[in-house]
Amino acid sequence: MALAWKAFLIDLDGTMYHGSRMVPGADQLIAEMNKQGIPFLFVTNNSSRTPGDVARSLVEMGIPAKEEQVCTSAVGAARYLADKDPGATVAVIGETGLVSALEEAGLRITEQDPDYVVQGIDRHFNYETLRKAAGWIAAGATYILTNPDLLLPGSNGLMPGAGTLSAAIQAATGVVPITIGKPESILMLQAIERLGLAADQVAVIGDNMLTDISAGAHAGCGTILTLTGVTTEQNLEHYKEKTGIVPDVICSDLQELMLWITGKER
């Protein structure tokens, strides 16, 4: 099966870095993939930054990256809405990356009777934000969630993600959102389309069984788990049981992954 994988979709948070710290071996892995001409895209559920910002941050860490190699859940949400309802009005609960993506897609941002509420990670989320969101949704706005991550690996450990904020909005409204990012299929299918390959020719690399690996399995891709972030040796069996998924490949770190992906340990 592994030999049939022609390209890779690589997670960022917890796989390539923790906050501002590069995961050891990430720079060598990407440099070797570039050297061997192995196609890949970075696919991240994080909606807070633009693809350009993400690429620059990776380069600053020493990881080779280009803006066009980055797929974010913010851009995925914007493309989904622009295709579905061009020029729609949108209330945003999120940060720069989400606002920028929606504006660039031609969507109109407003707090007055929006057609959609689009929510991502928002580190300024507070009671007033929750009140507004509940009001917009109660008035008929469709609720779009960029990604359901409950936790994100940060420089100082795990921190709440967009899914944790969404849990409050769902509790207040009783409305389940349309989810764009992993483990749902919308962002994944957009990324696979960009590669120009069939899903079974692509493998997903990530640290999170609930998002990355589940997304890969649901999309029909191969799955490569790295024990570099949310999933560890200690909780792996718990996540296997919770998801019902066994990854095709499990690597303890990125050095092991590099040896495997470049064919030296198959």
C-alpha positions as CSV (number, residue, x, y, z in Angstrom):
1,M,0.0,0.0,0.0
2,A,2.7,2.5,1.0
3,L,4.4,2.3,-2.4
4,A,1.1,3.5,-4.0
5,W,1.2,6.8,-2.1
6,K,2.5,9.5,-4.5
7,A,1.9,12.6,-2.3
8,F,1.3,13.6,1.2
9,L,-0.9,16.0,3.2
10,I,1.1,17.2,6.2
11,D,-0.4,18.6,9.4
12,L,1.3,21.5,11.1
13,D,0.4,22.1,14.8
14,G,1.8,19.2,16.7
15,T,3.5,17.7,13.7
16,M,5.8,20.3,12.3
17,Y,5.8,22.6,15.4
18,H,4.5,23.3,18.9
19,G,3.6,27.0,19.0
20,S,6.9,28.7,18.0
21,R,9.1,25.7,18.5
22,M,9.9,23.4,15.6
23,V,9.4,19.7,16.2
24,P,12.9,18.1,15.9
25,G,13.6,16.8,12.4
26,A,10.8,18.8,10.6
27,D,13.3,20.8,8.6
28,Q,15.2,17.7,7.5
29,L,12.1,15.9,6.6
30,I,10.8,18.7,4.3
31,A,14.2,19.3,2.8
32,E,14.6,15.6,1.9
33,M,11.1,15.5,0.4
34,N,11.9,18.5,-1.7
35,K,15.2,16.9,-2.7
36,Q,13.5,13.8,-3.8
37,G,10.6,15.6,-5.6
38,I,7.9,14.1,-3.4
39,P,4.7,16.2,-3.7
40,F,3.1,17.5,-0.6
41,L,0.9,20.2,0.9
42,F,0.7,21.5,4.4
43,V,-2.9,21.2,5.7
44,T,-3.8,22.9,8.9
45,N,-7.0,23.2,10.9
46,N,-5.6,26.4,12.4
47,S,-7.6,29.4,11.0
48,S,-5.7,32.2,12.8
49,R,-3.1,33.0,10.1
50,T,-3.0,33.4,6.3
51,P,-1.2,30.9,4.1
52,G,1.6,33.5,3.6
53,D,2.0,34.1,7.3
54,V,2.2,30.3,7.9
55,A,4.8,29.8,5.2
56,R,6.9,32.7,6.5
57,S,6.7,31.3,10.0
58,L,7.8,27.9,8.8
59,V,10.8,29.4,6.9
60,E,11.8,31.3,10.0
61,M,11.9,28.0,11.9
62,G,14.1,26.6,9.2
63,I,11.4,24.5,7.5
64,P,11.2,25.1,3.7
65,A,7.8,26.3,2.7
66,K,5.9,28.3,0.1
67,E,2.6,30.1,0.4
68,E,1.0,28.0,-2.3
69,Q,1.9,24.8,-0.3
70,V,-0.3,25.8,2.6
71,C,-4.0,24.9,2.9
72,T,-5.8,26.4,6.0
73,S,-9.3,25.8,7.3
74,A,-9.9,29.5,7.0
75,V,-9.3,29.4,3.2
76,G,-11.3,26.2,3.0
77,A,-14.2,27.8,4.7
78,A,-14.0,30.9,2.5
79,R,-13.8,28.8,-0.7
80,Y,-16.8,26.6,0.5
81,L,-19.0,29.7,1.1
82,A,-17.8,31.5,-2.1
83,D,-18.7,28.5,-4.2
84,K,-22.0,27.9,-2.3
85,D,-23.3,31.5,-1.9
86,P,-21.1,34.1,-3.7
87,G,-21.2,37.5,-2.0
88,A,-23.0,36.3,1.1
89,T,-22.8,38.3,4.3
90,V,-20.8,36.8,7.1
91,A,-20.2,37.5,10.8
92,V,-16.8,36.4,11.9
93,I,-15.6,34.9,15.2
94,G,-11.9,34.5,14.6
95,E,-8.6,36.0,13.9
96,T,-6.7,37.6,11.0
97,G,-6.3,34.5,8.8
98,L,-10.1,33.9,8.8
99,V,-11.1,37.5,8.2
100,S,-8.5,37.8,5.3
101,A,-9.6,34.6,3.7
102,L,-13.3,35.6,3.7
103,E,-12.7,39.0,2.4
104,E,-10.4,37.7,-0.4
105,A,-13.2,35.3,-1.4
106,G,-15.6,38.2,-2.0
107,L,-17.7,37.6,1.1
108,R,-19.1,40.6,2.9
109,I,-18.3,40.8,6.6
110,T,-21.0,42.3,8.9
111,E,-22.5,42.1,12.3
112,Q,-26.0,43.1,11.1
113,D,-28.3,40.1,10.2
114,P,-25.5,37.9,8.6
115,D,-26.3,35.0,6.3
116,Y,-23.6,33.0,8.0
117,V,-21.6,32.9,11.2
118,V,-18.1,31.6,10.6
119,Q,-16.1,30.6,13.7
120,G,-12.5,29.6,14.1
121,I,-10.1,30.0,16.9
122,D,-10.5,33.3,18.7
123,R,-8.2,34.1,21.6
124,H,-10.3,37.1,22.5
125,F,-13.5,35.0,22.8
126,N,-15.6,36.2,25.7
127,Y,-19.2,36.3,27.0
128,E,-20.2,39.1,24.6
129,T,-18.9,37.0,21.6
130,L,-21.0,34.1,22.8
131,R,-24.1,36.4,23.2
132,K,-23.7,37.8,19.6
133,A,-23.1,34.3,18.1
134,A,-26.2,32.9,19.8
135,G,-28.3,35.9,18.6
136,W,-27.2,35.6,15.0
137,I,-27.8,31.9,14.8
138,A,-31.1,32.2,16.5
139,A,-32.1,34.8,13.9
140,G,-31.4,32.2,11.1
141,A,-27.7,32.5,10.2
142,T,-26.1,29.3,9.2
143,Y,-23.3,28.2,11.5
144,I,-19.9,27.3,9.9
145,L,-17.0,26.0,12.0
146,T,-13.5,26.1,10.5
147,N,-12.3,23.1,12.6
148,P,-13.3,21.1,15.7
149,D,-10.0,20.9,17.5
150,L,-10.6,20.9,21.2
151,L,-6.9,21.3,22.1
152,L,-3.8,22.6,20.3
153,P,-0.2,21.9,21.1
154,G,1.4,25.2,22.2
155,S,4.8,26.4,23.4
156,N,3.6,25.9,27.0
157,G,1.5,22.8,26.5
158,L,-2.0,22.2,25.2
159,M,-4.4,25.1,24.9
160,P,-8.1,25.3,24.0
161,G,-8.9,25.2,20.3
162,A,-11.8,26.3,18.0
163,G,-13.8,23.2,19.0
164,T,-13.8,24.2,22.6
165,L,-15.3,27.6,21.8
166,S,-17.8,25.9,19.4
167,A,-18.9,23.7,22.3
168,A,-20.1,26.8,24.1
169,I,-21.9,28.1,21.0
170,Q,-23.6,24.8,20.4
171,A,-24.7,24.6,24.0
172,A,-26.2,28.0,23.8
173,T,-28.0,27.5,20.4
174,G,-28.6,23.7,20.1
175,V,-27.2,24.1,16.5
176,V,-24.5,21.7,15.1
177,P,-22.3,23.6,12.7
178,I,-21.1,22.7,9.2
179,T,-17.5,21.8,9.8
180,I,-14.8,22.5,7.2
181,G,-11.6,21.2,8.6
182,K,-10.3,17.8,9.7
183,P,-11.8,15.3,10.5
184,E,-14.6,16.3,8.1
185,S,-14.1,16.1,4.3
186,I,-14.4,19.6,2.9
187,L,-10.8,20.8,3.5
188,M,-9.4,17.4,2.7
189,L,-11.1,17.1,-0.6
190,Q,-10.0,20.6,-1.6
191,A,-6.4,19.7,-0.8
192,I,-6.6,16.3,-2.7
193,E,-8.0,18.2,-5.7
194,R,-5.0,20.6,-5.6
195,L,-2.7,17.6,-5.8
196,G,-4.5,16.3,-8.8
197,L,-4.5,12.7,-7.5
198,A,-7.0,10.1,-6.3
199,A,-7.5,9.9,-2.6
200,D,-5.9,6.5,-2.3
201,Q,-2.7,7.8,-3.9
202,V,-2.3,10.3,-1.0
203,A,-1.4,9.8,2.6
204,V,-2.1,12.1,5.5
205,I,0.7,12.8,8.1
206,G,-0.4,14.1,11.5
207,D,-0.2,13.9,15.3
208,N,-3.9,13.9,16.1
209,M,-6.0,10.7,15.8
210,L,-9.3,12.6,16.3
211,T,-8.6,15.1,13.4
212,D,-5.7,14.3,11.1
213,I,-5.8,10.5,11.1
214,S,-9.6,10.4,11.1
215,A,-9.8,12.8,8.2
216,G,-7.4,10.8,6.2
217,A,-9.3,7.6,6.8
218,H,-12.7,9.2,6.1
219,A,-11.3,10.7,2.8
220,G,-9.9,7.3,1.6
221,C,-6.3,8.3,2.1
222,G,-3.5,6.5,3.7
223,T,-2.7,7.5,7.3
224,I,0.7,8.1,9.0
225,L,0.6,9.0,12.7
226,T,3.5,10.8,14.4
227,L,3.7,10.6,18.1
228,T,4.9,14.2,18.3
229,G,1.9,16.1,19.6
230,V,-1.6,15.3,20.8
231,T,-1.3,11.5,20.4
232,T,1.4,9.8,22.5
233,E,2.4,6.3,23.3
234,Q,0.4,6.7,26.6
235,N,-3.0,7.6,25.0
236,L,-2.7,5.9,21.6
237,E,-4.8,2.9,22.5
238,H,-7.5,5.2,23.9
239,Y,-7.6,7.1,20.6
240,K,-7.7,3.9,18.6
241,E,-10.7,2.8,20.5
242,K,-12.4,6.2,20.4
243,T,-12.0,6.6,16.6
244,G,-12.1,2.9,15.6
245,I,-9.1,3.6,13.3
246,V,-5.7,2.0,13.2
247,P,-3.1,4.2,11.4
248,D,-1.3,2.5,8.4
249,V,2.0,3.7,9.8
250,I,3.0,4.9,13.3
251,C,6.3,6.9,13.7
252,S,7.6,7.9,17.1
253,D,9.3,11.0,15.8
254,L,10.1,12.8,12.5
255,Q,13.5,11.2,12.1
256,E,11.8,7.8,11.9
257,L,9.2,9.3,9.5
258,M,11.9,10.6,7.3
259,L,13.6,7.3,7.0
260,W,10.3,5.6,6.3
261,I,9.0,8.2,3.8
262,T,12.2,8.3,1.8
263,G,12.1,4.5,1.4
264,K,15.0,3.6,3.7
265,E,12.9,1.7,6.2
266,R,10.0,0.2,4.1
